[in-house]
Structures are given as structure tokens and as C-alpha cells.
Amino acid sequence: MIMKTEKLLTAGVIATPLFFAVALPQAVARDGFDLSRHMISQLSLGSLGFLQIANFLVTGVLFILGAIGLNRVLTEGIGHVWIPRLVAAFGAGLIAAGLFVADPVNGYPVGEPDSLSWHGILHGAAATLSGLALVAALIILARRFIRDGRKGMAAASIAIAAAFMVLPAALPSVVSITFATVSFLAWGWISLFAAAQLRHHATASTHTPAAVRTPDFELV
């Protein structure tokens, strides 16, 4: 059964808010977890770790579905091939990050010593590769915005990509909070792009093709 393009794009739209809506309450409620010291990935550990594992898996699938939707609607221009592919690779990385859980660090879970395991190494590799795919998608998206004369959107894409790459390493004392923040911005930018494409697709479906030419991204 082939999913409608609207449903595929909607999956990409809800991926980011769903992930953080599930993760942040856990970060507040879990005994011993402190977002100023612990990475969100560590929520996959402990007796309730299955919640965050499922969160990674579901969010990854949603981004992959969103990428399929983007592949259908981006039929021309810069990035019409690689933006969907990179978003799909990012989603696959999230799935891998869910399958291979992080290691205990900085006293979480409570009573567990810091350790380094094969699945922790694979988790780190998945996070790195998915992050690189995400940054590449943001950069290509910036080039697409420039082509459309949307310099403000291009600058925002580059700024978010740069923040995602630089700030966590530049602020090691608050790396967990910083990484969560820049992840929300970077993931959210992709979800906003999917939302814009969803709106444009809905508009195009009610007009003749010749009558519709909307920008890639409008926030108003």
C-alpha cells in the first residue's frame, strides 16, 4: 500500500516535536538524570530505557517517511536528489542510535560505573554519521534557498549547521544541554522545511500546475 504524499510529509513534520515531547519529560522525571550532566541518549538506559529506545526508533522512521515525501515533491533545483537522501540517512542513524544504546556516564544510571562497550561505540558512530548527514542536508538546503533569493533562510540554515557542529565542542561544561538545544534547532529546521513542502503540495493539489509557484520555505 502506497502512502499518500501528505502523510509522508506530515511524518517529517511531527518527527522533531514528538522526539523532544517524549524525551524532555523523561529528563525531568528520571531519578538521577540531570540534563546539565547527562546526554539525552542515556535515557535509553535503566528500567525505563525502552521508552527512549522506542523514541529513537519511531523518530528515525518518521524522518525516513518524511524523506520519501520530500523525494516526491522536490522534483527540480538544487538538492532535489540529495536533500531527501540525506534526511533518510539521518533517520537511519537515529534508528541505529536506538538499537545500539549509549554507555553509562557521569553516574547515570545511578550506581552504574562509567563504561565503554561495543554497543556504546556503535551508538557514537551512528550519532556521528547521522549528524554529518543532517549538517550536509542543511548546507544543501542553504544553497537551495540562495537559488530562490531567500538569503535570510540560507543564513539561518548555515547558522544552525554551524551551531550544531561547533557549540557542543566549544562549551564542554554544558555539552549535554548545548547538544540537546542545537539538535532541536537542526532537527526542527528539517521538520519546518517538510511543513513548508506539505503546505505547498496542498496548494498545488487545488490549483493547476501553471498557477502555482511557491517558495521552498515560508514561516508566515
Disulfide bonds with the S-S distance in Angstrom:
none
